[in-house]
Amino acid sequence: MKRYIFFMFFLIITPLANAQTLNVFPQVADGVFGDGGYYKTTFMILPGYDTSSPTITCTLVLYGLGVNLDGHGSASQWTITISQDGYYASSSAADQSLRTGYATLTCSEYVYAQALYSYYAKDGTKIAEATVFASAGDIGGWSSYRMIADQRGGSQLGIAIANDTDLPRTYQVTINSVSGRVTIPARTSTGKFLTEIVPGAANAVGILTIESTDLSGFYVIGLRYTGGIFTTLPAN
């Protein structure tokens, strides 16, 4: 279970060069496991180079969870104000049982948005950390993504899919001509290992495609996990 949650935390879709007014984090998590280990998320926002307004206003909305950012109490929606030459960086408190979901960040100007995900042991020792970039929400997501899946040598690929629409959607996941499907309710996200969706994918290597069956836009992230080592995988 811990490894299942762990892969959700590391995502990358768009390069840092792409500033957006709407950014989507397909998977966000915060809170404490039963053994006392816990996760925190730090949201980081930097104004774009061509910002014209002296002040930027952003709204961070979380779906499926609320977070306590820097001790200001738990909420699922936050209003953030940033000066033209400033920045924003705020961490969740991990003061709840582990919760997961996804988040959207809508800003009045173009910004670069990132999230820093940190995993700690019960005694506060930091075990793992990664900075990842939000996906571009300005285009409404794509209806199809590809990534290279390599599950040889005991590795596993985890994927998280966010359905930021008002209807349930079904997605087809295919590798080496073997497919499986997953249905996700409206305004929710789900995270699964590839083998949970396509049981025959153990030890497989090849191009993984993820497609919405009705051509609706969505967002996806990937993590290749080998023992205690992990790496993010871009979805294109």
Buried (B, 14 or more C-beta within 10 A) or exposed (E): EEEBBBBBBBBBBBEEEBBBBBBBBBBBBBBBBEEEBBBBBBBBBBBBEEBEEEEBEBEBBBBBBBBBBEEEEBBBEBEBEBEEEEEBEBBBBBBBEBBBBBBBBBBBBBBBBBBBBBBBEEEEEEEBBBBBBBBBBBEBBBBBBBBBBBBEEEBBBBBBBBBBBEEEBBBBBBBBEEBBEBEBEEBBBBBBBBBBBBEEBEEBBBEBBBBBEEEBBBBBBBBBBBEEEBEBBBBE
